[in-house]
């Protein structure tokens, strides 16, 4: 299958390599561009909460003395946990799920009396961990560590391929990417009605603007790529 990969770099290249390994032909069109920000002011944390590998990369770019690599780094999933280990964190724990699963991991393994938790993320994260964990007595300091800017248009070659039916499906990994894809393809809707749109979660599918939405059985890349291989979804078609 010829599949459109919309996620930002460097994840897009990694996904493309995996698609090639599985016998597919990836077409890269990252819809968001990442900008890492300088370290803001924050209280020394008892633990870090990472909801993306970009959060890890942002912290890794800060001066080393700002965040100890010895404090617990609780991560939303395996990919983010792997990035944390590469960045030198020694106590890395993965929730293997989404933001709600990460909150449950915090509640199960951390003591709110140990001190505040630091969540380096975008300005408006998909999950407000401060709200999710506040009832458990935790203080979460959410800081803007990076920004995601939307591209203004699809590459001409990608738009032509979508119009002509030369793309067999599109992969969407985040709600914002889905919303950007919906905005940029508004004039192409008649051409996309039958094209499968493979979504990491129901929330991602809700932002994609309609079409033949297929939702992965779990919010991780392994489940999404299994969905591509199966041509169906354990979570249903929306």
LUMFI-832337 format. One record per residue: residue number from 0; residue in three letters; x, y, z of N, C-alpha, C in turn. Coordinates in nm, 2 decimals. Example, Ala and Ser with C-alpha at 12.3 -4.5 7.8 and 13.67 -1.06 7.14 Angstrom:
# residues 2
NODE num residu    n_x    n_y    n_z   ca_x   ca_y   ca_z    c_x    c_y    c_z
NODE   0    ala   1.32  -0.57   0.78   1.23  -0.45   0.78   1.32  -0.33   0.78
NODE   1    ser   1.28  -0.22   0.71   1.37  -0.11   0.71   1.29   0.00   0.79
END
This chain:
# residues 238
NODE num residu    n_x    n_y    n_z   ca_x   ca_y   ca_z    c_x    c_y    c_z
NODE   0    unk   0.08  -0.12   0.00   0.00   0.00   0.00   0.09   0.13   0.00
NODE   1    unk   0.04   0.23  -0.06   0.11   0.36  -0.06   0.04   0.44   0.04
NODE   2    unk   0.11   0.47   0.15   0.05   0.53   0.27   0.11   0.67   0.30
NODE   3    unk   0.03   0.76   0.33   0.07   0.90   0.37   0.10   0.91   0.52
NODE   4    unk   0.22   0.95   0.55   0.27   0.96   0.68   0.27   1.11   0.72
NODE   5    unk   0.19   1.15   0.82   0.17   1.29   0.85   0.24   1.34   0.97
NODE   6    unk   0.30   1.25   1.05   0.35   1.29   1.18   0.48   1.37   1.16
NODE   7    unk   0.52   1.44   1.26   0.64   1.53   1.25   0.77   1.44   1.24
NODE   8    unk   0.87   1.51   1.20   1.00   1.45   1.21   1.06   1.46   1.35
NODE   9    unk   1.14   1.36   1.40   1.20   1.25   1.32   1.11   1.13   1.32
NODE  10    unk   1.00   1.13   1.39   0.91   1.01   1.40   0.87   0.97   1.26
NODE  11    unk   0.85   1.06   1.17   0.80   1.03   1.03   0.90   0.94   0.96
NODE  12    unk   1.03   0.96   0.98   1.13   0.88   0.91   1.13   0.74   0.97
NODE  13    unk   1.11   0.73   1.11   1.11   0.60   1.17   0.99   0.52   1.13
NODE  14    unk   0.87   0.59   1.12   0.75   0.52   1.07   0.77   0.47   0.93
NODE  15    unk   0.83   0.56   0.85   0.85   0.53   0.71   0.94   0.40   0.69
NODE  16    unk   1.04   0.39   0.77   1.13   0.28   0.77   1.06   0.15   0.80
NODE  17    unk   0.97   0.16   0.90   0.89   0.04   0.95   0.79   0.00   0.84
NODE  18    unk   0.73   0.10   0.77   0.64   0.07   0.67   0.71   0.00   0.55
NODE  19    unk   0.83   0.04   0.51   0.90  -0.02   0.41   0.94  -0.16   0.45
NODE  20    unk   0.97  -0.18   0.57   1.00  -0.32   0.62   0.88  -0.41   0.61
NODE  21    unk   0.76  -0.35   0.62   0.64  -0.43   0.61   0.59  -0.45   0.47
NODE  22    unk   0.66  -0.39   0.37   0.62  -0.40   0.23   0.54  -0.29   0.18
NODE  23    unk   0.52  -0.18   0.25   0.44  -0.07   0.21   0.53   0.04   0.15
NODE  24    unk   0.47   0.14   0.08   0.54   0.25   0.02   0.50   0.38   0.10
NODE  25    unk   0.59   0.43   0.18   0.55   0.55   0.26   0.56   0.68   0.17
NODE  26    unk   0.47   0.78   0.19   0.48   0.91   0.13   0.48   1.01   0.25
NODE  27    unk   0.59   1.08   0.27   0.61   1.17   0.39   0.55   1.31   0.36
NODE  28    unk   0.46   1.35   0.45   0.41   1.49   0.45   0.39   1.53   0.59
NODE  29    unk   0.49   1.56   0.67   0.47   1.60   0.81   0.38   1.73   0.81
NODE  30    unk   0.28   1.73   0.90   0.19   1.84   0.90   0.22   1.93   1.02
NODE  31    unk   0.31   1.89   1.11   0.34   1.98   1.22   0.50   1.99   1.22
NODE  32    unk   0.55   2.11   1.26   0.69   2.13   1.27   0.72   2.16   1.42
NODE  33    unk   0.82   2.10   1.47   0.86   2.11   1.62   0.96   2.22   1.64
NODE  34    unk   0.93   2.31   1.74   1.03   2.41   1.78   1.05   2.39   1.93
NODE  35    unk   1.18   2.36   1.97   1.21   2.34   2.11   1.24   2.47   2.18
NODE  36    unk   1.20   2.49   2.30   1.21   2.62   2.37   1.32   2.61   2.48
NODE  37    unk   1.38   2.72   2.52   1.47   2.73   2.63   1.40   2.68   2.76
NODE  38    unk   1.48   2.64   2.86   1.43   2.60   2.98   1.36   2.71   3.06
NODE  39    unk   1.24   2.69   3.10   1.17   2.80   3.17   1.20   2.79   3.32
NODE  40    unk   1.15   2.88   3.40   1.16   2.87   3.55   1.07   2.76   3.60
NODE  41    unk   1.11   2.68   3.69   1.03   2.58   3.75   1.09   2.53   3.88
NODE  42    unk   1.01   2.48   3.97   1.05   2.42   4.10   1.12   2.29   4.07
NODE  43    unk   1.23   2.26   4.15   1.30   2.13   4.13   1.20   2.02   4.15
NODE  44    unk   1.18   1.93   4.05   1.07   1.83   4.06   1.12   1.70   4.13
NODE  45    unk   1.02   1.63   4.18   1.04   1.50   4.24   1.04   1.39   4.13
NODE  46    unk   0.97   1.42   4.02   0.97   1.33   3.91   0.92   1.40   3.79
NODE  47    unk   0.95   1.34   3.67   0.91   1.40   3.54   0.80   1.32   3.48
NODE  48    unk   0.71   1.39   3.41   0.60   1.33   3.34   0.62   1.36   3.19
NODE  49    unk   0.64   1.26   3.11   0.66   1.28   2.97   0.54   1.22   2.89
NODE  50    unk   0.47   1.30   2.82   0.36   1.25   2.73   0.40   1.24   2.59
NODE  51    unk   0.53   1.27   2.55   0.58   1.25   2.42   0.73   1.25   2.42
NODE  52    unk   0.78   1.19   2.31   0.93   1.19   2.30   0.98   1.34   2.28
NODE  53    unk   0.90   1.43   2.22   0.94   1.57   2.21   0.96   1.63   2.34
NODE  54    unk   0.88   1.59   2.44   0.91   1.65   2.58   1.04   1.60   2.63
NODE  55    unk   1.08   1.48   2.60   1.21   1.43   2.64   1.32   1.50   2.57
NODE  56    unk   1.30   1.52   2.44   1.41   1.59   2.36   1.42   1.74   2.41
NODE  57    unk   1.31   1.80   2.44   1.32   1.94   2.49   1.40   1.95   2.62
NODE  58    unk   1.37   1.86   2.72   1.44   1.86   2.84   1.59   1.82   2.82
NODE  59    unk   1.62   1.73   2.73   1.76   1.69   2.70   1.84   1.81   2.65
NODE  60    unk   1.77   1.90   2.58   1.84   2.02   2.53   1.87   2.13   2.63
NODE  61    unk   1.80   2.12   2.75   1.82   2.22   2.86   1.96   2.19   2.92
NODE  62    unk   2.02   2.29   2.99   2.14   2.27   3.07   2.12   2.15   3.16
NODE  63    unk   2.22   2.06   3.17   2.21   1.94   3.24   2.18   1.95   3.39
NODE  64    unk   2.22   2.06   3.45   2.19   2.08   3.59   2.05   2.11   3.62
NODE  65    unk   1.97   2.15   3.52   1.83   2.19   3.55   1.74   2.07   3.59
NODE  66    unk   1.77   1.95   3.54   1.69   1.83   3.57   1.78   1.71   3.60
NODE  67    unk   1.77   1.66   3.72   1.85   1.54   3.75   1.80   1.42   3.67
NODE  68    unk   1.90   1.35   3.61   1.86   1.22   3.54   1.83   1.11   3.63
NODE  69    unk   1.85   1.13   3.76   1.82   1.02   3.86   1.68   1.02   3.91
NODE  70    unk   1.60   1.12   3.89   1.47   1.12   3.94   1.38   1.04   3.85
NODE  71    unk   1.27   0.99   3.90   1.18   0.90   3.81   1.13   0.98   3.69
NODE  72    unk   1.13   0.91   3.58   1.07   0.97   3.45   0.96   0.88   3.41
NODE  73    unk   0.84   0.92   3.43   0.72   0.84   3.40   0.67   0.88   3.26
NODE  74    unk   0.66   0.78   3.17   0.63   0.81   3.03   0.50   0.75   2.98
NODE  75    unk   0.44   0.81   2.89   0.31   0.77   2.84   0.32   0.63   2.77
NODE  76    unk   0.43   0.60   2.70   0.44   0.48   2.63   0.58   0.43   2.61
NODE  77    unk   0.60   0.32   2.54   0.73   0.26   2.52   0.83   0.35   2.44
NODE  78    unk   0.78   0.41   2.34   0.86   0.49   2.25   0.92   0.61   2.33
NODE  79    unk   0.83   0.67   2.41   0.87   0.79   2.49   0.97   0.74   2.60
NODE  80    unk   0.94   0.62   2.66   1.03   0.57   2.76   1.17   0.54   2.70
NODE  81    unk   1.17   0.49   2.57   1.30   0.46   2.51   1.38   0.59   2.49
NODE  82    unk   1.31   0.70   2.45   1.38   0.83   2.43   1.43   0.88   2.57
NODE  83    unk   1.36   0.85   2.68   1.41   0.90   2.81   1.53   0.82   2.85
NODE  84    unk   1.54   0.69   2.81   1.66   0.62   2.85   1.78   0.67   2.76
NODE  85    unk   1.75   0.70   2.64   1.86   0.75   2.55   1.91   0.89   2.61
NODE  86    unk   1.82   0.97   2.67   1.85   1.10   2.73   1.93   1.08   2.86
NODE  87    unk   1.94   0.96   2.91   2.02   0.94   3.03   1.94   0.92   3.16
NODE  88    unk   1.81   0.92   3.15   1.73   0.89   3.27   1.74   0.75   3.31
NODE  89    unk   1.76   0.73   3.44   1.79   0.59   3.49   1.67   0.52   3.55
NODE  90    unk   1.57   0.59   3.60   1.45   0.54   3.65   1.33   0.57   3.56
NODE  91    unk   1.32   0.49   3.46   1.22   0.51   3.35   1.10   0.41   3.37
NODE  92    unk   0.98   0.47   3.37   0.86   0.38   3.38   0.76   0.42   3.27
NODE  93    unk   0.71   0.31   3.21   0.61   0.34   3.10   0.47   0.30   3.14
NODE  94    unk   0.38   0.38   3.10   0.24   0.35   3.12   0.18   0.27   3.01
NODE  95    unk   0.25   0.26   2.90   0.20   0.18   2.79   0.06   0.21   2.75
NODE  96    unk   0.03   0.34   2.74  -0.11   0.38   2.70  -0.12   0.52   2.66
NODE  97    unk  -0.21   0.59   2.72  -0.23   0.73   2.69  -0.22   0.82   2.82
NODE  98    unk  -0.26   0.94   2.82  -0.25   1.03   2.93  -0.32   0.98   3.06
NODE  99    unk  -0.44   0.92   3.04  -0.51   0.86   3.15  -0.43   0.75   3.22
NODE 100    unk  -0.37   0.67   3.13  -0.29   0.56   3.18  -0.17   0.61   3.26
NODE 101    unk  -0.11   0.72   3.21   0.01   0.78   3.28  -0.04   0.83   3.41
NODE 102    unk  -0.15   0.90   3.42  -0.20   0.94   3.55  -0.22   0.83   3.65
NODE 103    unk  -0.27   0.72   3.60  -0.29   0.60   3.69  -0.16   0.55   3.73
NODE 104    unk  -0.05   0.55   3.65   0.08   0.50   3.69   0.14   0.59   3.80
NODE 105    unk   0.12   0.72   3.78   0.16   0.82   3.89   0.09   0.78   4.02
NODE 106    unk  -0.04   0.77   4.02  -0.11   0.74   4.14  -0.07   0.61   4.21
NODE 107    unk  -0.03   0.52   4.12   0.01   0.38   4.18   0.15   0.38   4.23
NODE 108    unk   0.24   0.46   4.18   0.38   0.44   4.21   0.45   0.56   4.27
NODE 109    unk   0.39   0.68   4.28   0.46   0.80   4.34   0.38   0.84   4.46
NODE 110    unk   0.46   0.91   4.55   0.41   0.97   4.67   0.39   1.12   4.65
NODE 111    unk   0.27   1.17   4.67   0.25   1.32   4.65   0.33   1.40   4.75
NODE 112    unk   0.37   1.34   4.86   0.44   1.42   4.96   0.59   1.44   4.92
NODE 113    unk   0.63   1.37   4.82   0.77   1.37   4.78   0.81   1.50   4.71
NODE 114    unk   0.71   1.57   4.66   0.73   1.70   4.59   0.66   1.71   4.46
NODE 115    unk   0.67   1.83   4.39   0.60   1.85   4.27   0.65   1.77   4.15
NODE 116    unk   0.56   1.75   4.06   0.59   1.68   3.94   0.60   1.78   3.82
NODE 117    unk   0.70   1.75   3.73   0.71   1.85   3.62   0.67   1.78   3.49
NODE 118    unk   0.58   1.85   3.42   0.53   1.80   3.29   0.57   1.89   3.18
NODE 119    unk   0.68   1.86   3.11   0.73   1.94   2.99   0.65   1.91   2.87
NODE 120    unk   0.58   2.00   2.81   0.49   1.97   2.70   0.46   2.09   2.62
NODE 121    unk   0.35   2.09   2.54   0.31   2.20   2.46   0.22   2.29   2.55
NODE 122    unk   0.19   2.41   2.49   0.11   2.51   2.57  -0.02   2.46   2.61
NODE 123    unk  -0.09   2.38   2.53  -0.22   2.33   2.56  -0.22   2.18   2.53
NODE 124    unk  -0.17   2.10   2.63  -0.16   1.95   2.61  -0.30   1.89   2.60
NODE 125    unk  -0.30   1.77   2.53  -0.43   1.70   2.51  -0.48   1.65   2.65
NODE 126    unk  -0.40   1.62   2.74  -0.44   1.58   2.87  -0.38   1.67   2.98
NODE 127    unk  -0.47   1.73   3.06  -0.42   1.82   3.17  -0.39   1.73   3.29
NODE 128    unk  -0.26   1.69   3.31  -0.23   1.60   3.41  -0.24   1.67   3.55
NODE 129    unk  -0.23   1.80   3.56  -0.25   1.87   3.68  -0.40   1.84   3.73
NODE 130    unk  -0.49   1.85   3.64  -0.63   1.82   3.68  -0.65   1.67   3.71
NODE 131    unk  -0.59   1.58   3.63  -0.61   1.44   3.65  -0.55   1.39   3.78
NODE 132    unk  -0.44   1.46   3.83  -0.37   1.41   3.95  -0.40   1.50   4.07
NODE 133    unk  -0.47   1.61   4.05  -0.49   1.70   4.16  -0.57   1.63   4.27
NODE 134    unk  -0.67   1.55   4.23  -0.75   1.48   4.33  -0.68   1.38   4.41
NODE 135    unk  -0.56   1.34   4.36  -0.48   1.24   4.44  -0.37   1.31   4.52
NODE 136    unk  -0.38   1.44   4.53  -0.29   1.52   4.62  -0.16   1.56   4.55
NODE 137    unk  -0.15   1.54   4.42  -0.02   1.57   4.35  -0.03   1.72   4.30
NODE 138    unk   0.09   1.78   4.30   0.11   1.91   4.24   0.19   1.89   4.11
NODE 139    unk   0.13   1.93   4.00   0.19   1.91   3.87   0.22   2.05   3.81
NODE 140    unk   0.34   2.07   3.78   0.38   2.20   3.71   0.40   2.17   3.56
NODE 141    unk   0.31   2.23   3.49   0.31   2.21   3.34   0.38   2.32   3.28
NODE 142    unk   0.49   2.29   3.20   0.57   2.40   3.14   0.57   2.38   2.99
NODE 143    unk   0.57   2.49   2.92   0.58   2.48   2.77   0.72   2.46   2.73
NODE 144    unk   0.75   2.34   2.68   0.89   2.30   2.65   0.91   2.30   2.50
NODE 145    unk   0.80   2.29   2.42   0.82   2.29   2.27   0.69   2.34   2.21
NODE 146    unk   0.69   2.38   2.09   0.58   2.42   2.01   0.56   2.34   1.89
NODE 147    unk   0.44   2.32   1.85   0.41   2.25   1.72   0.34   2.35   1.63
NODE 148    unk   0.40   2.38   1.52   0.34   2.47   1.42   0.29   2.40   1.30
NODE 149    unk   0.17   2.43   1.26   0.10   2.36   1.15   0.16   2.41   1.02
NODE 150    unk   0.18   2.33   0.92   0.22   2.37   0.79   0.10   2.44   0.72
NODE 151    unk   0.13   2.52   0.62   0.02   2.60   0.56  -0.04   2.53   0.44
NODE 152    unk   0.02   2.43   0.39  -0.03   2.36   0.27   0.03   2.22   0.26
NODE 153    unk  -0.03   2.13   0.19   0.03   2.01   0.15   0.13   2.03   0.04
NODE 154    unk   0.23   1.94   0.03   0.32   1.95  -0.09   0.24   1.93  -0.21
NODE 155    unk   0.27   2.00  -0.32   0.19   1.98  -0.44   0.18   1.84  -0.49
NODE 156    unk   0.29   1.76  -0.48   0.29   1.62  -0.53   0.20   1.54  -0.44
NODE 157    unk   0.19   1.57  -0.31   0.09   1.49  -0.23  -0.05   1.53  -0.26
NODE 158    unk  -0.08   1.65  -0.28  -0.22   1.69  -0.32  -0.26   1.63  -0.45
NODE 159    unk  -0.17   1.63  -0.55  -0.20   1.56  -0.67  -0.22   1.41  -0.66
NODE 160    unk  -0.14   1.35  -0.57  -0.16   1.21  -0.55  -0.29   1.18  -0.48
NODE 161    unk  -0.33   1.26  -0.39  -0.46   1.25  -0.32  -0.58   1.26  -0.42
NODE 162    unk  -0.57   1.36  -0.51  -0.67   1.39  -0.61  -0.69   1.27  -0.71
NODE 163    unk  -0.57   1.21  -0.74  -0.58   1.11  -0.84  -0.60   0.97  -0.79
NODE 164    unk  -0.61   0.96  -0.65  -0.63   0.82  -0.59  -0.50   0.74  -0.58
NODE 165    unk  -0.39   0.81  -0.59  -0.26   0.74  -0.59  -0.21   0.71  -0.44
NODE 166    unk  -0.29   0.76  -0.34  -0.26   0.73  -0.20  -0.36   0.63  -0.16
NODE 167    unk  -0.32   0.52  -0.09  -0.41   0.41  -0.05  -0.46   0.43   0.09
NODE 168    unk  -0.40   0.52   0.17  -0.44   0.54   0.31  -0.36   0.65   0.37
NODE 169    unk  -0.40   0.70   0.48  -0.33   0.80   0.56  -0.32   0.76   0.70
NODE 170    unk  -0.21   0.79   0.77  -0.18   0.76   0.91  -0.19   0.89   0.99
NODE 171    unk  -0.27   0.89   1.09  -0.29   1.00   1.18  -0.26   0.96   1.32
NODE 172    unk  -0.17   1.03   1.39  -0.12   1.00   1.52  -0.16   1.09   1.63
NODE 173    unk  -0.21   1.21   1.60  -0.26   1.30   1.70  -0.38   1.38   1.66
NODE 174    unk  -0.45   1.43   1.76  -0.57   1.51   1.73  -0.54   1.63   1.65
NODE 175    unk  -0.43   1.70   1.68  -0.40   1.82   1.61  -0.35   1.79   1.47
NODE 176    unk  -0.28   1.68   1.45  -0.24   1.65   1.31  -0.37   1.61   1.23
NODE 177    unk  -0.46   1.54   1.29  -0.59   1.51   1.23  -0.67   1.63   1.19
NODE 178    unk  -0.67   1.73   1.28  -0.74   1.86   1.25  -0.67   1.93   1.14
NODE 179    unk  -0.54   1.93   1.14  -0.46   2.00   1.03  -0.49   1.93   0.90
NODE 180    unk  -0.49   1.80   0.90  -0.52   1.72   0.77  -0.66   1.75   0.72
NODE 181    unk  -0.76   1.76   0.81  -0.89   1.79   0.77  -0.90   1.93   0.71
NODE 182    unk  -0.83   2.03   0.77  -0.83   2.16   0.72  -0.76   2.17   0.58
NODE 183    unk  -0.65   2.10   0.56  -0.57   2.11   0.44  -0.64   2.03   0.32
NODE 184    unk  -0.72   1.94   0.36  -0.79   1.86   0.25  -0.93   1.89   0.23
NODE 185    unk  -0.98   2.00   0.29  -1.12   2.03   0.28  -1.17   2.03   0.13
NODE 186    unk  -1.09   2.08   0.04  -1.14   2.08  -0.10  -1.12   1.95  -0.17
NODE 187    unk  -1.06   1.85  -0.10  -1.04   1.72  -0.16  -1.13   1.61  -0.11
NODE 188    unk  -1.23   1.65  -0.03  -1.32   1.55   0.03  -1.38   1.45  -0.07
NODE 189    unk  -1.43   1.50  -0.18  -1.49   1.40  -0.27  -1.39   1.29  -0.32
NODE 190    unk  -1.26   1.33  -0.32  -1.16   1.23  -0.37  -1.11   1.14  -0.25
NODE 191    unk  -1.15   1.17  -0.13  -1.10   1.10  -0.01  -1.21   1.01   0.05
NODE 192    unk  -1.33   1.02   0.00  -1.44   0.95   0.07  -1.41   0.80   0.10
NODE 193    unk  -1.35   0.73   0.00  -1.33   0.59   0.02  -1.19   0.55   0.07
NODE 194    unk  -1.11   0.65   0.09  -0.97   0.62   0.14  -0.97   0.59   0.28
NODE 195    unk  -0.90   0.48   0.33  -0.89   0.45   0.47  -0.81   0.56   0.54
NODE 196    unk  -0.86   0.60   0.66  -0.78   0.70   0.74  -0.75   0.62   0.87
NODE 197    unk  -0.63   0.58   0.89  -0.59   0.50   1.01  -0.55   0.59   1.13
NODE 198    unk  -0.63   0.58   1.24  -0.62   0.68   1.35  -0.57   0.60   1.47
NODE 199    unk  -0.48   0.67   1.55  -0.42   0.61   1.67  -0.53   0.59   1.78
NODE 200    unk  -0.63   0.67   1.78  -0.73   0.67   1.88  -0.86   0.72   1.83
NODE 201    unk  -0.97   0.70   1.91  -1.10   0.76   1.88  -1.09   0.92   1.88
NODE 202    unk  -1.01   0.97   1.97  -1.00   1.12   1.98  -0.93   1.17   1.85
NODE 203    unk  -0.83   1.10   1.80  -0.77   1.14   1.68  -0.87   1.14   1.56
NODE 204    unk  -0.95   1.03   1.56  -1.05   1.02   1.45  -1.15   1.13   1.46
NODE 205    unk  -1.19   1.17   1.58  -1.29   1.28   1.59  -1.24   1.41   1.53
NODE 206    unk  -1.11   1.43   1.52  -1.05   1.55   1.47  -1.03   1.55   1.32
NODE 207    unk  -1.05   1.43   1.25  -1.01   1.41   1.11  -1.12   1.46   1.01
NODE 208    unk  -1.23   1.50   1.06  -1.33   1.56   0.97  -1.42   1.47   0.89
NODE 209    unk  -1.42   1.34   0.92  -1.51   1.25   0.85  -1.43   1.17   0.75
NODE 210    unk  -1.50   1.07   0.69  -1.44   0.98   0.59  -1.44   0.84   0.65
NODE 211    unk  -1.36   0.75   0.59  -1.36   0.61   0.63  -1.25   0.59   0.74
NODE 212    unk  -1.29   0.63   0.86  -1.20   0.63   0.98  -1.19   0.49   1.04
NODE 213    unk  -1.07   0.44   1.06  -1.04   0.32   1.12  -0.95   0.34   1.24
NODE 214    unk  -0.99   0.29   1.36  -0.93   0.33   1.49  -0.85   0.21   1.54
NODE 215    unk  -0.72   0.23   1.58  -0.64   0.12   1.64  -0.70   0.07   1.77
NODE 216    unk  -0.68  -0.05   1.79  -0.73  -0.12   1.91  -0.67  -0.06   2.04
NODE 217    unk  -0.55  -0.01   2.03  -0.48   0.05   2.14  -0.40   0.17   2.09
NODE 218    unk  -0.38   0.27   2.18  -0.31   0.40   2.13  -0.16   0.39   2.12
NODE 219    unk  -0.12   0.30   2.04   0.03   0.29   2.01   0.05   0.25   1.87
NODE 220    unk   0.18   0.27   1.82   0.21   0.25   1.68   0.19   0.10   1.64
NODE 221    unk   0.23   0.01   1.73   0.22  -0.13   1.70   0.07  -0.16   1.66
NODE 222    unk  -0.02  -0.11   1.74  -0.16  -0.14   1.71  -0.21  -0.07   1.58
NODE 223    unk  -0.16   0.05   1.56  -0.19   0.12   1.44  -0.14   0.05   1.31
NODE 224    unk  -0.02   0.01   1.32   0.03  -0.06   1.20  -0.03  -0.20   1.18
NODE 225    unk  -0.07  -0.26   1.29  -0.14  -0.39   1.28  -0.27  -0.36   1.21
NODE 226    unk  -0.33  -0.25   1.24  -0.46  -0.21   1.18  -0.44  -0.20   1.03
NODE 227    unk  -0.33  -0.13   0.99  -0.30  -0.12   0.84  -0.29  -0.25   0.78
NODE 228    unk  -0.22  -0.34   0.84  -0.21  -0.48   0.79  -0.34  -0.55   0.78
NODE 229    unk  -0.43  -0.53   0.87  -0.55  -0.61   0.87  -0.66  -0.55   0.79
NODE 230    unk  -0.65  -0.42   0.77  -0.75  -0.35   0.69  -0.88  -0.34   0.76
NODE 231    unk  -0.88  -0.36   0.90  -1.00  -0.35   0.98  -0.96  -0.30   1.12
NODE 232    unk  -1.05  -0.28   1.21  -1.02  -0.22   1.34  -1.10  -0.30   1.44
NODE 233    unk  -1.03  -0.34   1.55  -1.10  -0.40   1.66  -1.19  -0.30   1.73
NODE 234    unk  -1.16  -0.17   1.71  -1.24  -0.06   1.78  -1.35  -0.02   1.69
NODE 235    unk  -1.35  -0.07   1.56  -1.46  -0.03   1.47  -1.43   0.07   1.37
NODE 236    unk  -1.51   0.09   1.28  -1.50   0.19   1.17  -1.60   0.30   1.20
NODE 237    unk  -1.56   0.43   1.20  -1.64   0.54   1.24  -1.67   0.63   1.12
END
